[in-house]
Amino acid sequence: MRTKSEAKRQGILDAASEVFRVTGFEGASMSDICAKAGYSRATLYSYFPSKEALFLEVMLSGSHAQAEVITRALDPETPSIEEALVHFGKDLLAFIYSPEILALRRLAIAEATRSDFGEMFYARSRKQGEVIISAFLKQAMGAGKLRQADPSIAMAHLSGLLESELEEMFYHTEIKPLDPLRLDRIARSAIGVFMAAYGPRS
């Protein structure tokens, strides 16, 4: 059960996330976030010492959720590696191309040119997901479900194939949740190509 302090902290993060998504990091102010959250500046600063610290925590909260999605979606007990990867692909794409998370990814990219936020975000977030996926692929290779290869390169190919049809969304003004049928088609198409390259050799 979440404590009152944890609930207040999460409320600040939720408010900050919305403000950052709308105005960007430079355009956001701690006063805007206070107004959105409904807390005083003293309360806000008691949880986060600066706008930079709050921004980083907002970014990391999204990345922690992504790692949880990846961990849940990659089931090593699924008999068919292809179906396991399709399930993973659908769950991952639904998450990282949701309006909220896509907005955070855009922010990380935008800030990468002005500060070290981009590098910190990658090191403490996306890298975590890549390690989980690589470990799953390595295990599948060891079990003979995939051909032997460098799992980190296979992971990069897998991620690229899954996102290839959706990257244009980074340039759209209005982002809507993806249709489940479209997600299924994209995931199956991407995994089909991946398995053609990495499926076990007969």
C-alpha positions in Angstrom: 0.0 0.0 0.0 1.4 3.4 -1.0 2.1 5.8 1.8 0.9 9.4 1.8 4.5 10.5 1.1 4.9 8.2 -1.8 1.5 9.2 -3.2 2.5 12.9 -3.0 5.8 12.2 -4.7 4.0 10.3 -7.5 1.5 13.2 -7.8 4.4 15.6 -8.3 5.9 13.3 -10.9 2.6 12.9 -12.8 2.1 16.7 -12.9 5.7 17.4 -13.9 5.5 14.8 -16.7 2.4 16.5 -18.1 4.0 20.0 -17.9 7.3 18.8 -19.5 5.4 17.0 -22.3 3.5 20.2 -23.2 6.1 22.9 -22.7 9.5 21.0 -22.9 12.2 21.2 -20.3 13.2 24.8 -21.0 9.7 26.1 -21.2 8.6 24.4 -17.9 8.9 26.2 -14.5 8.7 24.8 -11.0 5.8 27.2 -10.5 3.9 25.6 -13.4 4.5 22.2 -11.9 3.4 23.4 -8.4 0.2 24.7 -9.9 -0.5 21.5 -11.8 0.3 19.3 -8.8 -1.6 21.5 -6.3 1.4 21.7 -3.9 3.5 24.5 -2.6 7.0 25.3 -3.8 8.3 24.2 -0.4 6.6 20.8 -0.7 7.9 20.4 -4.3 11.5 21.3 -3.3 11.4 18.9 -0.3 11.1 16.1 -2.8 13.1 17.4 -5.7 15.9 19.9 -5.2 15.8 21.3 -8.8 14.0 21.2 -12.1 16.8 19.1 -13.5 16.5 16.5 -10.8 12.7 16.4 -11.3 13.1 16.1 -15.1 15.5 13.2 -14.8 13.2 11.4 -12.3 10.3 11.8 -14.7 12.4 10.3 -17.5 13.6 7.4 -15.4 10.1 6.6 -14.1 9.0 6.0 -17.7 12.1 3.8 -18.3 11.5 1.7 -15.2 8.0 1.0 -16.4 9.5 0.0 -19.8 11.9 -2.5 -18.1 8.9 -4.0 -16.3 7.0 -4.3 -19.6 9.9 -6.1 -21.2 10.5 -8.4 -18.3 6.8 -9.4 -18.2 6.5 -9.8 -22.0 9.6 -12.0 -22.5 8.5 -15.4 -21.3 11.2 -18.1 -21.7 8.7 -20.8 -21.0 6.6 -20.1 -24.2 7.2 -23.2 -26.4 7.4 -21.2 -29.7 10.2 -18.6 -29.7 8.4 -16.8 -32.6 5.2 -16.4 -30.6 7.1 -15.3 -27.5 8.8 -12.6 -29.6 5.5 -11.5 -31.2 3.9 -11.2 -27.8 6.9 -9.2 -26.6 6.9 -7.0 -29.7 3.2 -6.1 -29.4 3.6 -5.2 -25.7 6.8 -3.2 -26.2 5.4 -1.2 -29.2 2.2 -0.5 -27.4 4.2 1.0 -24.5 7.0 2.9 -26.2 4.6 4.4 -28.8 1.9 5.3 -26.3 1.3 9.1 -26.4 2.9 9.6 -22.9 6.0 7.6 -23.4 6.6 8.8 -27.0 6.5 12.3 -25.6 9.1 11.5 -23.0 11.3 9.9 -25.7 11.1 13.1 -27.8 12.1 15.1 -24.8 15.1 12.9 -24.1 16.2 13.4 -27.7 15.6 17.1 -27.7 17.6 17.6 -24.4 20.5 15.4 -25.7 21.8 18.4 -27.7 21.8 20.8 -24.8 22.8 18.7 -21.8 23.9 15.3 -20.6 20.2 14.2 -20.0 20.3 12.1 -23.1 23.3 10.1 -22.1 22.0 9.7 -18.6 18.6 8.6 -19.9 20.2 6.0 -22.2 22.6 4.7 -19.5 20.0 4.4 -16.8 16.9 3.4 -18.9 17.1 2.2 -22.5 20.3 0.3 -21.7 18.5 -1.6 -19.0 15.9 -2.8 -21.4 18.6 -3.8 -24.0 20.4 -5.9 -21.4 17.1 -7.8 -20.6 16.4 -8.5 -24.2 19.9 -9.6 -25.0 19.9 -12.0 -22.1 16.6 -13.5 -23.3 18.0 -13.9 -26.8 21.2 -15.5 -25.5 19.2 -18.0 -23.5 17.1 -18.8 -26.6 20.3 -19.3 -28.6 21.7 -21.6 -25.9 18.5 -23.7 -26.1 18.7 -24.0 -29.8 15.6 -21.9 -30.5 17.8 -19.3 -32.3 21.0 -19.7 -34.2 24.2 -18.8 -32.4 25.1 -15.1 -32.9 26.1 -12.0 -30.9 23.0 -11.4 -28.7 23.6 -7.7 -28.5 23.6 -7.3 -32.3 20.6 -9.6 -32.6 18.8 -7.3 -30.0 19.6 -4.2 -32.1 18.3 -5.9 -35.2 15.1 -7.0 -33.4 14.5 -3.5 -32.0 15.1 -1.9 -35.4 12.7 -4.3 -37.1 9.9 -3.7 -34.6 10.2 0.1 -34.7 10.8 0.5 -38.5 7.1 1.1 -39.4 6.4 3.4 -36.5 9.4 5.8 -36.3 7.5 8.3 -38.4 5.3 8.9 -35.3 8.2 11.0 -33.9 7.3 13.7 -36.4 3.5 13.7 -35.9 1.8 16.5 -34.0 -1.1 14.4 -32.6 -0.3 11.0 -31.2 -3.0 8.4 -30.7 -2.8 4.9 -29.1 -2.1 2.3 -31.7 -4.8 0.0 -33.0 -4.2 -3.6 -31.6 -4.7 -5.2 -35.0 -2.1 -2.9 -36.5 0.3 -3.7 -33.6 -0.2 -7.4 -34.2 0.5 -7.1 -37.9 3.6 -5.0 -37.4 5.0 -7.3 -34.7 4.4 -10.5 -36.8 5.9 -8.9 -39.9 9.0 -7.8 -37.9 9.4 -11.1 -36.1 9.0 -13.0 -39.4 12.0 -11.1 -40.8 14.0 -11.6 -37.6 13.3 -15.4 -37.6 14.4 -15.6 -41.2 17.8 -14.2 -40.2 18.1 -15.8 -36.7 15.9 -18.9 -36.7 17.7 -22.2 -36.1 19.5 -23.6 -39.2 18.1 -27.0 -40.3 
